Amino acid sequence: MGNQQTICLRSEDYPIRVRFCEWMLNKIAEDETFLERILFTDELVFDIKGPFHLHHMGIKTIKWVGIIGDTIVSI
């Protein structure tokens, strides 16, 4: 898709991601409904060339979507 960009992970990102995963696994072990109370989100920007992530480009038309539990929230 035209202007699509990606985020590259660096080697120094690995320990931070492992710590986050370990923390998340511990929270789930303490409370199996933990993930149901987290709102996971992302944004997209649309222009004439198609969608691309807001984090990488200037603002045009924004679409925000979130998931909490088994519900999709969109504006």
MMTF fields as JSON, N, C-alpha, C and O atoms, coordinates in Angstrom:
{
  "mmtfVersion": "1.0.0",
  "mmtfProducer": "UNKNOWN",
  "numBonds": 299,
  "numAtoms": 300,
  "numGroups": 75,
  "numChains": 1,
  "numModels": 1,
  "chainsPerModel": [1],
  "groupsPerChain": [75],
  "chainIdList": ["A"],
  "bondAtomList": [4, 2, 8, 6, 12, 10, 16, 14, 20, 18, 24, 22, 28, 26, 32, 30, 36, 34, 40, 38, 44, 42, 48, 46, 52, 50, 56, 54, 60, 58, 64, 62, 68, 66, 72, 70, 76, 74, 80, 78, 84, 82, 88, 86, 92, 90, 96, 94, 100, 98, 104, 102, 108, 106, 112, 110, 116, 114, 120, 118, 124, 122, 128, 126, 132, 130, 136, 134, 140, 138, 144, 142, 148, 146, 152, 150, 156, 154, 160, 158, 164, 162, 168, 166, 172, 170, 176, 174, 180, 178, 184, 182, 188, 186, 192, 190, 196, 194, 200, 198, 204, 202, 208, 206, 212, 210, 216, 214, 220, 218, 224, 222, 228, 226, 232, 230, 236, 234, 240, 238, 244, 242, 248, 246, 252, 250, 256, 254, 260, 258, 264, 262, 268, 266, 272, 270, 276, 274, 280, 278, 284, 282, 288, 286, 292, 290, 296, 294],
  "bondOrderList": [1, 1, 1, 1, 1, 1, 1, 1, 1, 1, 1, 1, 1, 1, 1, 1, 1, 1, 1, 1, 1, 1, 1, 1, 1, 1, 1, 1, 1, 1, 1, 1, 1, 1, 1, 1, 1, 1, 1, 1, 1, 1, 1, 1, 1, 1, 1, 1, 1, 1, 1, 1, 1, 1, 1, 1, 1, 1, 1, 1, 1, 1, 1, 1, 1, 1, 1, 1, 1, 1, 1, 1, 1, 1],
  "groupList": [{"groupName": "MET", "atomNameList": ["N", "CA", "C", "O"], "elementList": ["N", "C", "C", "O"], "formalChargeList": [0, 0, 0, 0], "bondAtomList": [1, 0, 2, 1, 3, 2], "bondOrderList": [1, 1, 2], "singleLetterCode": "M", "chemCompType": "L-PEPTIDE LINKING"}, {"groupName": "GLY", "atomNameList": ["N", "CA", "C", "O"], "elementList": ["N", "C", "C", "O"], "formalChargeList": [0, 0, 0, 0], "bondAtomList": [1, 0, 2, 1, 3, 2], "bondOrderList": [1, 1, 2], "singleLetterCode": "G", "chemCompType": "PEPTIDE LINKING"}, {"groupName": "ASN", "atomNameList": ["N", "CA", "C", "O"], "elementList": ["N", "C", "C", "O"], "formalChargeList": [0, 0, 0, 0], "bondAtomList": [1, 0, 2, 1, 3, 2], "bondOrderList": [1, 1, 2], "singleLetterCode": "N", "chemCompType": "L-PEPTIDE LINKING"}, {"groupName": "GLN", "atomNameList": ["N", "CA", "C", "O"], "elementList": ["N", "C", "C", "O"], "formalChargeList": [0, 0, 0, 0], "bondAtomList": [1, 0, 2, 1, 3, 2], "bondOrderList": [1, 1, 2], "singleLetterCode": "Q", "chemCompType": "L-PEPTIDE LINKING"}, {"groupName": "THR", "atomNameList": ["N", "CA", "C", "O"], "elementList": ["N", "C", "C", "O"], "formalChargeList": [0, 0, 0, 0], "bondAtomList": [1, 0, 2, 1, 3, 2], "bondOrderList": [1, 1, 2], "singleLetterCode": "T", "chemCompType": "L-PEPTIDE LINKING"}, {"groupName": "ILE", "atomNameList": ["N", "CA", "C", "O"], "elementList": ["N", "C", "C", "O"], "formalChargeList": [0, 0, 0, 0], "bondAtomList": [1, 0, 2, 1, 3, 2], "bondOrderList": [1, 1, 2], "singleLetterCode": "I", "chemCompType": "L-PEPTIDE LINKING"}, {"groupName": "CYS", "atomNameList": ["N", "CA", "C", "O"], "elementList": ["N", "C", "C", "O"], "formalChargeList": [0, 0, 0, 0], "bondAtomList": [1, 0, 2, 1, 3, 2], "bondOrderList": [1, 1, 2], "singleLetterCode": "C", "chemCompType": "L-PEPTIDE LINKING"}, {"groupName": "LEU", "atomNameList": ["N", "CA", "C", "O"], "elementList": ["N", "C", "C", "O"], "formalChargeList": [0, 0, 0, 0], "bondAtomList": [1, 0, 2, 1, 3, 2], "bondOrderList": [1, 1, 2], "singleLetterCode": "L", "chemCompType": "L-PEPTIDE LINKING"}, {"groupName": "ARG", "atomNameList": ["N", "CA", "C", "O"], "elementList": ["N", "C", "C", "O"], "formalChargeList": [0, 0, 0, 0], "bondAtomList": [1, 0, 2, 1, 3, 2], "bondOrderList": [1, 1, 2], "singleLetterCode": "R", "chemCompType": "L-PEPTIDE LINKING"}, {"groupName": "SER", "atomNameList": ["N", "CA", "C", "O"], "elementList": ["N", "C", "C", "O"], "formalChargeList": [0, 0, 0, 0], "bondAtomList": [1, 0, 2, 1, 3, 2], "bondOrderList": [1, 1, 2], "singleLetterCode": "S", "chemCompType": "L-PEPTIDE LINKING"}, {"groupName": "GLU", "atomNameList": ["N", "CA", "C", "O"], "elementList": ["N", "C", "C", "O"], "formalChargeList": [0, 0, 0, 0], "bondAtomList": [1, 0, 2, 1, 3, 2], "bondOrderList": [1, 1, 2], "singleLetterCode": "E", "chemCompType": "L-PEPTIDE LINKING"}, {"groupName": "ASP", "atomNameList": ["N", "CA", "C", "O"], "elementList": ["N", "C", "C", "O"], "formalChargeList": [0, 0, 0, 0], "bondAtomList": [1, 0, 2, 1, 3, 2], "bondOrderList": [1, 1, 2], "singleLetterCode": "D", "chemCompType": "L-PEPTIDE LINKING"}, {"groupName": "TYR", "atomNameList": ["N", "CA", "C", "O"], "elementList": ["N", "C", "C", "O"], "formalChargeList": [0, 0, 0, 0], "bondAtomList": [1, 0, 2, 1, 3, 2], "bondOrderList": [1, 1, 2], "singleLetterCode": "Y", "chemCompType": "L-PEPTIDE LINKING"}, {"groupName": "PRO", "atomNameList": ["N", "CA", "C", "O"], "elementList": ["N", "C", "C", "O"], "formalChargeList": [0, 0, 0, 0], "bondAtomList": [1, 0, 2, 1, 3, 2], "bondOrderList": [1, 1, 2], "singleLetterCode": "P", "chemCompType": "L-PEPTIDE LINKING"}, {"groupName": "VAL", "atomNameList": ["N", "CA", "C", "O"], "elementList": ["N", "C", "C", "O"], "formalChargeList": [0, 0, 0, 0], "bondAtomList": [1, 0, 2, 1, 3, 2], "bondOrderList": [1, 1, 2], "singleLetterCode": "V", "chemCompType": "L-PEPTIDE LINKING"}, {"groupName": "PHE", "atomNameList": ["N", "CA", "C", "O"], "elementList": ["N", "C", "C", "O"], "formalChargeList": [0, 0, 0, 0], "bondAtomList": [1, 0, 2, 1, 3, 2], "bondOrderList": [1, 1, 2], "singleLetterCode": "F", "chemCompType": "L-PEPTIDE LINKING"}, {"groupName": "TRP", "atomNameList": ["N", "CA", "C", "O"], "elementList": ["N", "C", "C", "O"], "formalChargeList": [0, 0, 0, 0], "bondAtomList": [1, 0, 2, 1, 3, 2], "bondOrderList": [1, 1, 2], "singleLetterCode": "W", "chemCompType": "L-PEPTIDE LINKING"}, {"groupName": "LYS", "atomNameList": ["N", "CA", "C", "O"], "elementList": ["N", "C", "C", "O"], "formalChargeList": [0, 0, 0, 0], "bondAtomList": [1, 0, 2, 1, 3, 2], "bondOrderList": [1, 1, 2], "singleLetterCode": "K", "chemCompType": "L-PEPTIDE LINKING"}, {"groupName": "ALA", "atomNameList": ["N", "CA", "C", "O"], "elementList": ["N", "C", "C", "O"], "formalChargeList": [0, 0, 0, 0], "bondAtomList": [1, 0, 2, 1, 3, 2], "bondOrderList": [1, 1, 2], "singleLetterCode": "A", "chemCompType": "L-PEPTIDE LINKING"}, {"groupName": "HIS", "atomNameList": ["N", "CA", "C", "O"], "elementList": ["N", "C", "C", "O"], "formalChargeList": [0, 0, 0, 0], "bondAtomList": [1, 0, 2, 1, 3, 2], "bondOrderList": [1, 1, 2], "singleLetterCode": "H", "chemCompType": "L-PEPTIDE LINKING"}],
  "groupTypeList": [0, 1, 2, 3, 3, 4, 5, 6, 7, 8, 9, 10, 11, 12, 13, 5, 8, 14, 8, 15, 6, 10, 16, 0, 7, 2, 17, 5, 18, 10, 11, 10, 4, 15, 7, 10, 8, 5, 7, 15, 4, 11, 10, 7, 14, 15, 11, 5, 17, 1, 13, 15, 19, 7, 19, 19, 0, 1, 5, 17, 4, 5, 17, 16, 14, 1, 5, 5, 1, 11, 4, 5, 14, 9, 5],
  "groupIdList": [1, 2, 3, 4, 5, 6, 7, 8, 9, 10, 11, 12, 13, 14, 15, 16, 17, 18, 19, 20, 21, 22, 23, 24, 25, 26, 27, 28, 29, 30, 31, 32, 33, 34, 35, 36, 37, 38, 39, 40, 41, 42, 43, 44, 45, 46, 47, 48, 49, 50, 51, 52, 53, 54, 55, 56, 57, 58, 59, 60, 61, 62, 63, 64, 65, 66, 67, 68, 69, 70, 71, 72, 73, 74, 75],
  "secStructList": [7, 6, 6, 7, 7, 7, 7, 7, 7, 7, 6, 6, 2, 2, 2, 2, 2, 2, 2, 2, 2, 2, 2, 2, 2, 2, 2, 2, 2, 2, 7, 6, 6, 4, 4, 4, 4, 7, 3, 3, 3, 3, 3, 3, 3, 3, 3, 6, 6, 3, 3, 3, 3, 6, 6, 6, 1, 7, 7, 1, 3, 3, 3, 3, 3, 3, 3, 3, 6, 6, 3, 3, 3, 3, 7],
  "xCoordList": [0.821, 0.0, 0.866, 1.342, 1.085, 1.722, 2.728, 3.873, 2.333, 3.22, 3.365, 3.787, 3.036, 3.081, 4.501, 5.438, 4.654, 5.946, 5.883, 4.801, 7.025, 7.079, 8.004, 8.862, 7.815, 8.674, 9.7, 9.344, 10.955, 12.019, 12.369, 12.545, 12.466, 12.891, 14.411, 15.065, 14.952, 16.397, 16.731, 15.853, 17.962, 18.361, 18.116, 17.823, 18.231, 17.996, 16.509, 16.176, 15.617, 14.189, 13.821, 12.829, 14.603, 14.275, 14.071, 13.039, 15.009, 14.805, 13.561, 12.877, 13.268, 12.08, 10.816, 9.889, 10.774, 9.606, 9.462, 8.346, 10.581, 10.53, 9.983, 9.144, 10.454, 9.945, 8.448, 7.712, 7.996, 6.572, 5.789, 4.762, 6.262, 5.573, 5.527, 4.505, 6.636, 6.654, 5.668, 4.953, 5.629, 4.68, 3.249, 2.423, 2.956, 1.611, 1.228, 0.106, 2.124, 1.832, 1.561, 0.68, 2.303, 2.067, 0.695, -0.018, 0.317, -0.996, -2.12, -3.125, -1.95, -2.958, -3.028, -4.114, -1.88, -1.861, -2.582, -3.242, -2.462, -3.148, -4.649, -5.451, -5.02, -6.429, -6.668, -6.238, -7.343, -7.53, -8.409, -8.468, -9.084, -9.894, -9.143, -9.733, -7.87, -7.077, -7.143, -7.364, -6.951, -6.935, -8.281, -8.339, -9.355, -10.686, -10.903, -11.843, -10.046, -10.198, -9.175, -9.048, -8.447, -7.469, -8.049, -8.601, -7.92, -8.363, -7.156, -6.269, -7.119, -6.059, -6.5, -7.616, -5.64, -6.044, -5.01, -3.854, -5.454, -4.571, -5.278, -6.499, -4.534, -5.101, -4.607, -3.495, -5.437, -5.05, -5.392, -6.349, -4.606, -4.89, -5.108, -4.344, -6.139, -6.434, -6.192, -6.582, -5.552, -5.482, -5.779, -6.198, -5.582, -5.95, -5.188, -5.651, -4.024, -3.206, -3.551, -3.043, -4.41, -4.791, -4.409, -3.907, -4.652, -4.386, -2.912, -2.179, -2.49, -1.167, -1.24, -2.132, -0.323, -0.382, -0.078, 0.847, -0.868, -0.744, 0.637, 1.122, 1.263, 2.554, 3.641, 4.687, 3.419, 4.474, 4.251, 5.195, 3.034, 2.745, 1.943, 1.481, 1.779, 0.963, -0.51, -0.934, -1.288, -2.703, -3.52, -3.348, -4.397, -5.374, -6.75, -7.351, -7.261, -8.517, -8.168, -7.507, -8.599, -8.183, -9.313, -10.471, -8.97, -9.896, -9.274, -8.159, -9.995, -9.52, -10.347, -11.572, -9.686, -10.356, -9.734, -8.521, -10.595, -10.122, -10.842, -11.945, -10.232, -10.834, -10.707, -9.619, -11.828, -11.813, -12.683, -13.862, -12.07, -12.774, -13.095, -12.195, -14.384, -14.79, -15.556, -16.327, -15.34, -16.066, -15.111, -14.051, -15.494, -14.75, -15.38, -16.593, -14.548, -14.995, -14.358, -13.16, -15.139, -14.622, -15.212, -16.403, -14.379, -14.878, -14.199, -14.475],
  "yCoordList": [-1.185, 0.0, 1.25, 1.638, 1.867, 3.157, 3.557, 3.107, 4.391, 4.982, 4.174, 4.724, 2.912, 2.117, 2.043, 1.744, 2.319, 2.248, 1.227, 0.9, 0.731, -0.238, 0.269, 1.121, -0.263, 0.053, -1.061, -2.239, -0.698, -1.689, -1.833, -0.843, -3.063, -3.33, -3.366, -3.894, -2.804, -2.816, -3.866, -4.296, -4.27, -5.309, -4.853, -5.68, -3.548, -3.067, -3.087, -2.931, -3.275, -3.378, -4.735, -4.842, -5.746, -7.11, -7.256, -7.79, -6.806, -6.979, -6.251, -6.751, -5.09, -4.337, -5.112, -5.177, -5.687, -6.466, -7.742, -8.146, -8.376, -9.578, -9.227, -9.952, -8.11, -7.684, -7.415, -7.795, -6.756, -6.492, -7.802, -7.947, -8.756, -10.049, -10.798, -11.389, -10.77, -11.431, -10.763, -11.446, -9.422, -8.689, -9.058, -9.323, -9.077, -9.402, -10.83, -11.059, -11.772, -13.155, -13.267, -14.022, -12.529, -12.531, -11.952, -12.492, -10.84, -10.231, -11.203, -11.298, -11.911, -12.879, -14.042, -14.551, -14.474, -15.564, -15.151, -15.977, -13.874, -13.361, -13.202, -13.412, -12.826, -12.549, -12.906, -12.178, -14.012, -14.47, -13.539, -13.696, -12.583, -11.624, -10.303, -9.345, -10.246, -9.025, -8.417, -7.215, -9.243, -8.739, -8.18, -7.349, -8.624, -8.15, -6.687, -6.054, -6.148, -4.766, -3.815, -2.672, -4.283, -3.447, -3.014, -3.828, -1.729, -1.193, -1.132, -0.299, -2.012, -2.031, -1.134, -1.281, -0.202, 0.764, 0.912, 0.513, 1.492, 1.9, 2.991, 3.123, 3.763, 4.794, 4.588, 4.11, 4.948, 4.967, 6.332, 6.975, 6.764, 7.992, 7.607, 6.821, 8.153, 7.851, 9.085, 10.192, 8.89, 9.938, 9.301, 8.144, 9.996, 9.496, 8.231, 7.472, 7.994, 6.822, 5.609, 4.52, 5.76, 4.632, 4.859, 5.925, 3.837, 3.994, 3.839, 3.115, 4.516, 4.308, 4.712, 5.467, 4.225, 4.454, 5.909, 6.508, 6.466, 7.848, 8.152, 9.276, 7.172, 7.387, 7.781, 8.284, 7.565, 7.765, 8.938, 9.375, 9.459, 10.446, 11.612, 11.581, 12.647, 13.8, 13.439, 12.454, 14.232, 13.941, 14.332, 15.426, 13.456, 13.723, 13.417, 14.28, 12.202, 11.742, 10.607, 9.648, 10.703, 9.74, 8.77, 9.17, 7.493, 6.447, 5.798, 5.281, 5.819, 5.234, 3.988, 4.011, 2.916, 1.655, 1.097, 1.169, 0.532, -0.1, -1.412, -1.621, -2.287, -3.553, -3.644, -3.474, -3.913, -4.164, -5.399, -5.431, -6.405, -7.684, -8.251, -8.469, -8.493, -8.989, -7.928, -8.261, -6.636, -5.542, -4.651, -4.272, -4.319, -3.392, -2.011, -1.856, -1.015, 0.37, 1.16, 1.021, 1.987, 2.726, 4.12, 4.305, 5.11, 6.464, 7.007, 8.135],
  "zCoordList": [0.0, 0.0, 0.0, 1.067, -1.071, -1.226, -0.163, -0.205, 0.787, 1.779, 3.056, 4.074, 3.041, 4.268, 4.8, 4.059, 6.095, 6.753, 7.878, 8.365, 8.285, 9.373, 10.481, 10.252, 11.661, 12.794, 12.929, 12.944, 13.024, 13.176, 14.655, 15.365, 15.097, 16.47, 16.522, 15.624, 17.573, 17.776, 18.829, 19.577, 18.889, 19.851, 21.292, 22.156, 21.563, 22.927, 23.303, 24.478, 22.334, 22.624, 23.236, 23.957, 22.954, 23.364, 24.878, 25.284, 25.739, 27.184, 27.699, 28.593, 27.147, 27.567, 27.223, 28.029, 26.054, 25.635, 26.457, 26.784, 26.791, 27.628, 29.01, 29.543, 29.601, 30.914, 30.862, 31.773, 29.789, 29.648, 29.569, 30.232, 28.764, 28.627, 29.956, 30.305, 30.696, 32.004, 32.959, 33.692, 32.953, 33.791, 33.417, 34.291, 32.107, 31.637, 32.034, 32.486, 31.876, 32.26, 33.757, 34.169, 34.57, 36.02, 36.352, 37.198, 35.68, 35.922, 35.541, 36.245, 34.444, 34.005, 34.978, 35.253, 35.506, 36.486, 37.768, 38.399, 38.16, 39.344, 39.116, 40.026, 37.88, 37.557, 36.101, 35.206, 35.855, 34.475, 33.634, 32.415, 34.252, 33.489, 33.245, 32.745, 33.587, 33.471, 32.062, 31.915, 31.033, 29.649, 29.208, 28.301, 29.834, 29.459, 29.846, 29.365, 30.705, 31.164, 30.554, 30.993, 29.545, 28.863, 27.521, 26.78, 27.215, 25.934, 25.008, 25.195, 24.012, 23.01, 21.86, 21.361, 21.43, 20.411, 19.307, 19.449, 18.215, 17.128, 16.339, 16.42, 15.59, 14.744, 13.319, 13.096, 12.374, 10.968, 10.405, 10.837, 9.443, 8.72, 7.269, 6.709, 6.665, 5.279, 4.418, 4.787, 3.277, 2.278, 0.931, 0.882, -0.119, -1.448, -1.837, -2.689, -1.224, -1.543, -0.694, -0.962, 0.335, 1.173, 2.625, 2.98, 3.486, 4.917, 5.267, 4.594, 6.312, 6.897, 8.355, 8.742, 9.169, 10.608, 10.951, 10.404, 11.862, 12.301, 12.866, 12.747, 13.471, 14.124, 13.126, 13.536, 11.817, 10.834, 9.891, 9.233, 9.806, 8.778, 9.321, 10.462, 8.496, 8.855, 8.903, 8.297, 9.619, 9.827, 8.603, 8.065, 8.164, 7.099, 7.676, 8.316, 7.463, 8.056, 9.01, 8.613, 10.25, 11.274, 11.579, 11.696, 11.707, 12.14, 13.362, 13.291, 14.502, 15.745, 16.024, 15.907, 16.387, 16.706, 17.975, 18.175, 18.837, 20.048, 20.291, 19.786, 21.055, 21.452, 22.96, 23.509, 23.633, 25.073, 25.312, 24.959, 25.916, 26.076, 24.703, 23.893, 24.436, 23.12, 22.327, 21.427, 22.665, 22.026, 21.234, 21.73, 20.001, 19.168, 19.297, 19.156, 19.567, 19.713, 18.574, 18.325, 17.879, 16.735, 16.674, 16.922, 16.343, 16.063, 14.841, 14.432]
}
